[in-house]
Amino acid sequence: MTHSVESRFLAIVGGAVLALVVPLFALFLFLSTERATRELEDHVGVLLNANAQALAKPLWDFDEESVLRITAAILSDQAVNHVRVSDASGALSVSMPENATPPASFISRKVPIVYKALEGPKTVGELTIYYEGLDVLASLNEAEGSFIAIFIIAVVLVIGAAIAGNRLMIIKPLLKLTAAIEATRKLGARHHVDWQSRDEMGRLAKSFNAMQFKLDQEEQELKLAHRRATDIYNMTPALLFSIDEDDRITGVSDYWLLATGYKRTDILGTRFSNRVPESDRQGYLERKRERDLEGGRSAWECTTKFTCADGRTIDVLIVESVKKAVDDAQGLSLSVMTDVTALKQSEARNHHQAITDHLTGLLNRQGFEHALDQKISEADALGTELGCLFIDLDRFKWINDNLGHQAGDSVLRRIADEVRPLLPLGSVAARLGGDEFAILFLDGEAEARALQLSAEICAIFDEAFVLDGSSARLSASIGIALYPTHAENATELLQHADLAMYSKKHGGKNGAKVYHPLLQDSTRQRAEIERSIELALANDWFHAFLQPIVDLTDGTVIGYESLMRLAHPEKGLLPPFQIITVAEETGDIVQIGDKILEKALANLRRLTDETGDETTYLAVNYSPLQFEPGLPPRLASLFDIYGIRPQRMVIEITEAMLLHDNPQVHAVLEQLKDLGCRIALDDFGTGYSSLSYLNRFPVDIIKIDQSFIRSLTEGETGKRKRSRLLAEGITEIAHKMGCSVVAEGIETGAQWEIVRDFGCDYGQGYLFARPQRVDDLIEQHLWLQEKTTTVA
């Protein structure tokens, strides 16, 4: 820098000299030379003119001696270098110095030599003088030379004074300023300039020292702030680290080192992605690329795995805050890494619990739906079929209702344990809820494999389940649907398997059925029934029809059985069997039963009021779903409302309800008996008939199933005989147990005569009357009463 400033100063001074002094000096020399040259020419001109006149007479007279003398006199002049004299006739020619040729650089001037003769002027010859031109310095006189010398000395002294002053007043403080800057740069400490003056350099030094002082303060503050920031960075109880745009680690906190086990010197400058296991590295880098493609969000987070120094792999949540580089400012990055291994494990456990049925250990519905989507993707990728089995247990609800949910749970666990060994490799099994199960498997021959698996599952139920000393027989209705043969997506596959299952359940249970598009018709029919039930409950379309029960000896009406009917305003009366089946499956049977019970009691009240008969009874059928502890109090309340004696009420139950001697059923029956109601065992002789029921339960009436009554007059002789023996036996045993017997489904006089002959007490059927509205029964009574009065 010193040489640069001084060189520039010298260049400025030299330039000033060249621009100002040199032109003046050159002008002075030019003018001096002009003057000297003019004087020389004037002198030469005088010599020529004077000597030309002097040479005129000798040349006229051809006086060579005089010519030589005059020529020598001319040559003696300092300004003349060569002289030549020649006459006009050529006879005389003098040149001095002799035998010398003047150089071409000499200046020559000549004049004619004219002799003034009497005849007039005569040119007798020519005088030529050769002289050397003056150079610049030679033209100077003594005074001018002295002036130039003084001028040059003055210029040199001024330049020297300027250089000395520059070095003293500028270069010296600049050198000190430079030394202070260099010392600050090299040593890091702030150095001051030792210079004081009242000029600009003094102010510059003072400003520099003030700036150094201020910078020193700011530097100390920055160091303090940096130390504090570093301390905060390291003391923050979090795993902090920073990376650059190339994913290289530029900083880590002490807590980060403590948690990961790395040393700071080993980790700085390495790529963070290298600490991510290879199995997760590509995913981590892909998420970072996606972030960059989205414009580089200022805050970004992701979860990945991280390998610690000791080889442990942990799950970490990384939250990164990034400030992009703008102009010359560097980009900044701060990331917080949180060990979420325990959280991930907890999430995994929670996820497992969320998708697992806690009772059986199989997947639940949520887990199954997720697995179903995955299996469909696998089937598409492999170009194979996906089989779906939808399994529903037949008669399982009875176990829950009669043996309790604990027994039902035990059955479900046992079934799941027995199904597991049967599952194909890579298959998925789930309990969708209640007694519904589903199985998924991939197979190139999925239908054949599904039928084989279904047969193996059904074989599980060949033997009865023994529960707390009681045995129960179950079976499985299985629906089979295949992807993509029967469905285009997961929803359709499960729906179609469910549809096939329901078709099998309604068509006989205990087996498997493969989905067929025609099954959609039955689904629509079921949906229509469900919709009709919903509308009927909302619009009061359910009615309690009454079918008379007569004394077989004389045909006298001794009671009525209440039968449910749905009177659709457009479709008319709907088949009750389908309504009851669907209602029991949907749970609407309880609400329907309550409506029918209340309407039946109201109808009995009307009949009693019209006929005055206080002895006829009302038989009401009860579904197992309605048989609950609240039934006796509800009946007692309705008896009070309608003024019906409890003795006129007969509760009809099926044998299936008594199968496993449920304590709750037994308690409700006892309460009904205590209330005054009678108990009728409906459809006796079918299903799980057991004469022990008559001893263990408070049964008052036995109703022989209509299938026995129909077989008394139909079929081959041997079958009719066996049916009669069975019916007679039931009647005799029932009478001995103190029970009355009602024969159901009497449709012919022959059947009436047979059952009456072997001692059956009462009967009902189309032979006597169909189920009717109460208005029709009242109208018939009034008609008979009027006819009797007329006859009388």
Salt bridges, closest charged atoms under 4 A:
GLU6 OE2 - ARG167 NE 2.11
GLU39 OE1 - ARG35 NH1 3.19
ASP61 OD2 - LYS57 NZ 2.39
ASP77 OD2 - HIS43 NE2 2.55
GLU144 OE1 - ARG35 NH2 3.13
GLU182 OE1 - ARG185 NH2 2.57
GLU200 OE2 - ARG203 NH2 3.62
GLU219 OE1 - ARG190 NE 3.03
GLU219 OE2 - LYS223 NZ 3.54
ASP247 OD1 - LYS288 NZ 3.35
ASP254 OD1 - ARG264 NH2 2.92
GLU286 OE1 - ARG289 NH2 2.87
ASP292 OD1 - ARG291 NH2 3.28
GLU294 OE1 - ARG297 NE 3.32
ASP310 OD2 - ARG312 NE 2.76
ASP315 OD1 - LYS305 NZ 2.78
GLU320 OE1 - ARG291 NH1 2.97
ASP357 OD1 - ARG431 NH1 2.98
GLU378 OE1 - LYS375 NZ 3.72
ASP392 OD2 - LYS505 NZ 2.55
ASP394 OD1 - LYS505 NZ 2.53
ASP401 OD2 - LYS397 NZ 2.73
ASP417 OD1 - ARG420 NH1 2.81
GLU418 OE2 - ARG414 NE 3.07
ASP521 OD1 - ARG524 NH2 2.14
GLU528 OE1 - LYS571 NZ 3.95
GLU530 OE2 - ARG526 NE 3.07
GLU534 OE2 - ARG531 NH1 3.41
ASP540 OD1 - LYS599 NZ 2.63
GLU561 OE1 - LYS703 NZ 3.12
GLU585 OE2 - HIS506 NE2 3.05
GLU585 OE1 - ARG526 NH1 2.42
ASP594 OD1 - ARG634 NE 3.62
GLU598 OE1 - ARG634 NH2 3.97
ASP609 OD1 - ARG605 NH2 2.95
GLU614 OE2 - ARG605 NH2 3.54
GLU614 OE1 - ARG648 NH1 3.15
GLU652 OE2 - LYS703 NZ 2.60
ASP661 OD2 - ARG696 NH1 3.68
ASP700 OD1 - LYS673 NZ 2.70
GLU728 OE2 - ARG724 NE 2.81
GLU732 OE2 - LYS736 NZ 3.38
GLU744 OE2 - LYS703 NZ 3.49
ASP761 OD2 - HIS735 NE2 2.78
ASP775 OD1 - ARG606 NH2 2.87
